[in-house]
Amino acid sequence: MRLGHLMKYRAPLEYALVMESCTKWKGPDADLIESISYASTNPFFRSVLFRRALIDYRIHGLHGAVGKHRSEASNIRTEQLTYKRMLKANV
């Protein structure tokens, strides 16, 4: 979470407020983060860096924009393991 990393080091008080409001399995709502940023006097929340990170968080949530790419060898190995498990389950 790029936004969380930025907030943790540039606005630790607001980061603590946001983290108290969310659960372990669900990230904080982007509207909550935005409302806390409007109420804060920290200049970080007026920066372009924060705005871009917030827009990215609204679009992608807790996951990054770029997915994990696996190599062809890794894909072949995964298929082999899946095939072996399938054979073992049918025996």
Backbone bond lengths (Angstrom), bond angles and torsions (degrees), N, CA, C in turn:
res aa  C-N    CA-C-N  psi(-1)  N-CA   C-N-CA  omega(-1)  CA-C   N-CA-C  phi
1 M - - - 1.453 - - 1.523 108.09 -
2 R 1.291 116.60 104.46 1.455 121.55 -178.33 1.528 111.30 -64.64
3 L 1.312 116.55 -40.18 1.459 120.85 -179.24 1.526 110.66 -63.81
4 G 1.315 116.68 -42.42 1.459 120.76 179.71 1.514 111.66 -63.67
5 H 1.316 116.76 -40.48 1.464 120.38 178.76 1.527 110.67 -63.80
6 L 1.312 116.07 -44.02 1.465 119.49 178.84 1.526 111.40 -62.95
7 M 1.327 116.19 -45.07 1.465 119.56 -179.00 1.521 111.90 -66.80
8 K 1.315 116.87 -36.53 1.472 120.31 -177.19 1.528 111.48 -61.04
9 Y 1.324 117.44 -38.35 1.449 120.50 -176.23 1.528 114.39 -98.65
10 R 1.321 118.21 -20.61 1.463 120.02 -178.46 1.518 113.19 -106.45
11 A 1.335 116.88 -18.72 1.467 121.06 178.20 1.534 108.70 -146.61
12 P 1.337 117.53 70.35 1.464 119.93 -173.35 1.527 114.66 -64.82
13 L 1.310 118.52 -32.98 1.463 121.14 179.75 1.533 110.51 -66.39
14 E 1.314 116.65 -46.52 1.461 121.02 179.30 1.528 110.97 -67.90
15 Y 1.328 116.00 -34.62 1.465 119.97 177.27 1.526 110.49 -62.34
16 A 1.319 116.73 -42.00 1.466 120.55 178.81 1.531 110.73 -63.35
17 L 1.327 117.60 -39.88 1.466 120.75 177.33 1.529 111.51 -62.04
18 V 1.309 116.16 -43.25 1.464 120.46 -179.23 1.523 110.13 -66.36
19 M 1.322 117.19 -43.11 1.463 119.96 -177.13 1.531 112.10 -69.55
20 E 1.318 118.71 -28.15 1.464 121.36 175.70 1.529 111.26 -67.95
21 S 1.307 116.91 -28.86 1.462 120.58 -175.22 1.529 113.48 -85.00
22 C 1.331 118.35 -15.28 1.458 119.09 -177.16 1.525 110.68 -104.64
23 T 1.335 114.79 159.16 1.452 120.44 178.99 1.523 109.73 -91.36
24 K 1.327 116.26 175.80 1.455 120.78 -178.75 1.523 111.66 -67.59
25 W 1.318 117.31 -34.36 1.459 121.24 -173.19 1.520 113.87 -98.36
26 K 1.320 117.70 -10.36 1.465 120.00 -177.60 1.520 108.39 -129.52
27 G 1.295 115.96 129.58 1.454 120.45 179.86 1.519 111.66 -74.65
28 P 1.321 116.65 166.79 1.464 120.00 179.95 1.527 111.76 -69.44
29 D 1.303 115.53 152.85 1.454 121.74 179.01 1.528 109.09 -74.62
30 A 1.320 116.69 142.50 1.465 121.21 -179.00 1.532 110.89 -64.11
31 D 1.326 117.42 -32.41 1.464 119.83 178.63 1.524 111.44 -66.56
32 L 1.332 117.11 -35.58 1.465 121.14 176.39 1.522 110.73 -63.75
33 I 1.326 115.76 -44.84 1.468 119.64 179.06 1.521 110.55 -62.69
34 E 1.327 115.96 -40.31 1.465 119.29 -179.90 1.522 111.76 -67.28
35 S 1.323 117.37 -39.73 1.468 119.33 179.37 1.529 111.53 -67.21
36 I 1.325 117.00 -37.33 1.468 119.55 176.17 1.519 110.15 -66.78
37 S 1.321 116.95 -37.07 1.466 119.44 179.59 1.524 112.26 -67.01
38 Y 1.341 116.85 -35.81 1.468 119.30 177.51 1.520 111.52 -68.52
39 A 1.325 117.55 -33.71 1.464 121.23 -177.82 1.527 112.58 -79.40
40 S 1.323 116.66 -17.40 1.463 120.37 -176.25 1.527 111.59 -83.91
41 T 1.312 115.36 153.06 1.468 120.74 174.97 1.528 111.73 -98.54
42 N 1.313 117.21 3.24 1.460 122.22 -179.65 1.535 109.21 -67.20
43 P 1.329 117.59 126.95 1.472 119.92 -178.34 1.532 113.67 -67.90
44 F 1.313 117.74 -16.50 1.459 120.49 177.95 1.525 111.72 -59.16
45 F 1.329 116.17 -34.94 1.468 120.06 -177.68 1.522 113.02 -73.54
46 R 1.313 118.29 -9.97 1.468 121.61 176.66 1.531 110.96 -97.37
47 S 1.323 116.51 -1.00 1.465 120.05 -174.97 1.526 111.89 -82.20
48 V 1.311 115.13 158.68 1.459 122.10 177.79 1.530 109.68 -68.09
49 L 1.321 116.96 -34.74 1.458 121.78 179.56 1.530 111.41 -59.14
50 F 1.327 116.85 -44.51 1.455 120.45 178.89 1.522 110.78 -66.61
51 R 1.322 117.66 -43.09 1.466 120.93 -178.81 1.531 111.21 -61.67
52 R 1.329 116.93 -42.63 1.463 119.99 178.67 1.528 111.19 -65.16
53 A 1.331 116.51 -41.01 1.464 120.20 179.15 1.526 110.62 -66.04
54 L 1.323 117.86 -37.47 1.461 121.14 178.78 1.529 111.14 -67.50
55 I 1.319 117.73 -41.04 1.456 121.22 176.67 1.532 109.92 -63.03
56 D 1.320 116.95 -42.69 1.460 121.15 177.59 1.527 110.55 -62.63
57 Y 1.326 117.44 -38.88 1.468 121.39 178.44 1.528 110.99 -67.20
58 R 1.324 117.24 -37.70 1.467 120.16 177.28 1.531 111.50 -63.70
59 I 1.314 116.62 -38.38 1.459 121.03 -177.50 1.528 111.71 -76.52
60 H 1.325 117.29 -49.25 1.459 121.31 -170.70 1.526 114.33 -104.34
61 G 1.315 118.21 -12.60 1.458 119.74 -178.37 1.513 111.44 69.82
62 L 1.318 116.24 -139.52 1.455 120.66 -177.59 1.520 112.93 -78.73
63 H 1.296 118.30 -12.94 1.458 121.88 -177.66 1.518 110.32 -96.27
64 G 1.311 116.22 147.59 1.446 121.31 179.78 1.512 112.88 -72.18
65 A 1.304 115.86 168.53 1.458 121.35 -178.43 1.520 111.74 -75.30
66 V 1.308 117.38 -27.80 1.447 121.62 -176.33 1.525 108.98 -103.86
67 G 1.308 116.05 125.71 1.456 120.54 178.24 1.518 111.84 -79.73
68 K 1.320 115.64 169.97 1.458 120.15 178.27 1.527 109.05 -81.25
69 H 1.310 115.52 128.77 1.456 121.18 178.61 1.520 108.68 -101.45
70 R 1.317 115.42 129.88 1.453 120.02 -179.47 1.515 109.53 -102.86
71 S 1.307 115.47 149.53 1.461 120.21 179.25 1.530 110.10 -76.02
72 E 1.315 115.56 165.35 1.459 120.53 178.84 1.525 110.68 -64.85
73 A 1.323 117.36 -37.69 1.468 120.64 178.54 1.529 110.86 -63.61
74 S 1.317 116.05 -38.65 1.462 120.04 178.40 1.530 111.07 -66.81
75 N 1.325 116.50 -39.03 1.469 120.14 177.41 1.528 111.66 -64.59
76 I 1.339 116.39 -40.87 1.461 120.33 178.58 1.519 110.66 -64.74
77 R 1.308 117.15 -43.85 1.467 121.26 179.20 1.531 110.62 -62.17
78 T 1.308 118.01 -40.33 1.459 121.65 178.30 1.518 110.95 -63.51
79 E 1.316 116.78 -42.05 1.466 120.67 177.83 1.525 111.42 -64.11
80 Q 1.336 117.35 -39.67 1.456 121.00 177.76 1.532 111.05 -62.70
81 L 1.314 117.01 -45.17 1.464 120.44 179.19 1.523 111.74 -64.20
82 T 1.315 116.40 -39.61 1.462 120.67 178.57 1.527 110.41 -63.79
83 Y 1.321 116.33 -42.69 1.463 121.28 179.29 1.534 110.84 -63.44
84 K 1.350 116.79 -43.22 1.466 120.36 178.67 1.527 111.41 -63.00
85 R 1.315 116.45 -41.19 1.476 119.92 178.49 1.535 111.22 -64.73
86 M 1.324 114.87 -38.48 1.459 119.41 179.68 1.532 110.34 -65.29
87 L 1.345 117.66 -43.69 1.450 121.42 177.62 1.527 111.64 -63.34
88 K 1.304 116.00 -41.48 1.469 120.98 -179.16 1.530 110.69 -66.28
89 A 1.313 117.12 -35.48 1.471 120.58 -179.57 1.526 111.32 -71.88
90 N 1.333 117.92 -30.42 1.467 121.64 -178.49 1.519 113.19 -82.47
91 V 1.322 118.33 -13.20 1.470 120.81 -178.47 1.486 112.37 -79.24
